[in-house]
Amino acid sequence: MITLHIRDEYGIFLGSVTVDEMGPLPERSVAHPPPILTGTQVARWNGDGWDVMAARPPQSDGILVPTQAEYTAALEASYDVKAAERGYDSRLTCALRAGYAGPFQKEATVFAIWMDSCNAKAYGIMGQVLSGEMKYPTIAALLAMMPTMEWPQ
């Protein structure tokens, strides 16, 4: 017998079941147990583990809004892609060069300033969302709202 944890089509934890591990397994089930939840908290499966959310997020046209972790991961991935344009293995190694005199300092400084401006913009957007001024953006919409960056020559 094995205990599996069932999630709905949006990844929200619904409950646990014990089934014969040799029999058919329920759809949308995982063996990884969700965290202990309190009050209105819900757990949402992110593909690797459970995210704890204060409450079930609102839905827009039947689509569950992204979690903060998903927004953060998307922003960080976009920074990594931009850094890779110049051969850096990540946003971290690129931004690190801004603090050291050398041939990469100028472009790394431009990159670090851009990355910080994106973070500031994202925090501003989330502030507008939480205050009700705007709806939760999709990941693609959030990324489209970020400042652009041009590498120095």
C-alpha positions in Angstrom: 0.0 0.0 0.0 1.1 3.5 -0.7 -0.3 6.9 0.3 -0.7 9.4 -2.6 -1.7 13.0 -2.5 -4.2 14.2 -5.0 -4.3 17.6 -6.6 -6.9 19.3 -8.8 -6.4 20.5 -12.4 -4.8 23.6 -11.0 -2.3 21.8 -8.7 -4.2 22.5 -5.5 -4.0 19.7 -2.9 -7.4 18.0 -2.4 -6.6 15.1 -0.1 -4.7 11.9 0.4 -5.6 8.3 -0.5 -4.0 5.0 0.3 -3.9 2.6 -2.7 -2.3 -0.6 -3.7 0.9 0.4 -5.4 0.5 -2.4 -7.9 -2.9 -1.3 -9.0 -3.9 1.8 -11.0 -2.8 5.0 -9.5 -5.1 8.0 -9.3 -4.6 10.8 -11.9 -2.8 14.0 -10.6 -1.4 12.1 -7.6 2.1 12.4 -6.1 3.9 10.5 -3.3 5.4 13.6 -1.9 3.3 14.7 1.1 2.1 18.3 1.3 3.1 20.5 4.2 0.9 21.0 7.2 -1.6 23.8 6.5 -3.4 26.1 8.8 -6.4 28.4 8.4 -7.1 29.3 4.8 -3.7 28.1 3.5 -3.6 25.7 0.5 -0.8 23.7 -1.0 -0.1 23.9 -4.7 2.0 21.4 -6.6 4.7 23.2 -8.6 6.1 20.1 -10.4 8.9 19.5 -7.9 7.2 20.1 -4.5 4.4 21.9 -2.7 4.1 25.7 -2.4 2.2 27.0 0.5 -0.2 29.8 -0.3 -2.2 32.0 2.1 -5.4 31.1 0.3 -6.6 29.7 -3.0 -5.6 32.4 -5.6 -8.3 33.9 -7.7 -8.9 32.4 -11.1 -9.1 34.2 -14.4 -10.9 32.5 -17.2 -10.4 29.2 -15.5 -6.7 29.6 -15.2 -5.0 29.6 -11.8 -2.8 32.7 -11.3 0.9 32.0 -10.9 2.5 31.7 -7.5 5.1 34.1 -6.3 7.7 31.3 -6.7 6.6 30.9 -10.4 6.9 34.7 -11.0 10.3 34.7 -9.4 11.5 31.7 -11.3 10.4 33.2 -14.6 12.2 36.5 -13.9 15.4 34.7 -12.9 15.2 32.5 -16.0 14.9 35.6 -18.2 18.0 37.1 -16.4 19.9 33.9 -17.1 18.9 34.0 -20.8 20.1 37.6 -21.1 23.4 36.8 -19.4 23.9 33.9 -21.7 23.8 36.2 -24.7 27.3 37.3 -23.7 28.5 33.9 -22.6 27.9 34.0 -18.9 26.7 30.8 -17.3 24.1 32.7 -15.2 22.8 36.0 -14.0 25.0 35.6 -10.9 28.3 35.4 -12.7 27.4 38.3 -14.9 26.3 40.6 -12.1 29.3 39.6 -10.0 31.7 41.1 -12.6 30.2 44.5 -12.0 32.1 44.8 -8.7 35.5 44.1 -10.2 37.6 46.3 -12.5 38.4 44.5 -15.7 37.2 44.0 -19.2 33.7 42.8 -18.2 32.9 45.4 -15.6 31.1 47.8 -17.9 28.7 45.3 -19.4 28.2 43.6 -16.1 27.3 46.9 -14.5 24.7 47.6 -17.2 23.3 44.1 -16.7 23.1 44.4 -12.9 21.4 47.8 -13.1 18.9 46.3 -15.6 18.3 43.3 -13.4 17.6 45.6 -10.4 15.2 47.7 -12.4 13.3 44.6 -13.5 13.0 43.5 -9.8 11.8 47.0 -8.8 9.3 46.9 -11.7 8.0 43.5 -10.6 7.6 44.6 -7.0 5.7 47.6 -8.2 3.4 45.4 -10.3 2.8 43.0 -7.4 1.9 46.0 -5.2 -0.7 47.1 -7.8 -2.1 43.6 -7.9 -2.3 43.2 -4.1 -4.0 46.7 -3.8 -6.5 45.7 -6.5 -5.3 48.2 -9.1 -4.6 45.5 -11.6 -5.3 41.8 -12.1 -2.6 39.1 -11.7 -0.6 39.1 -14.9 0.3 35.9 -16.7 4.0 35.0 -16.7 4.3 36.1 -20.3 2.5 39.4 -19.5 4.8 40.1 -16.5 7.9 39.5 -18.6 6.6 41.7 -21.3 6.2 44.6 -18.8 9.9 44.4 -17.8 12.4 47.1 -19.0 14.5 46.1 -22.0 18.3 46.0 -21.9 20.9 46.7 -24.6 24.4 45.5 -24.1 27.1 48.2 -24.3 29.3 48.2 -27.4 
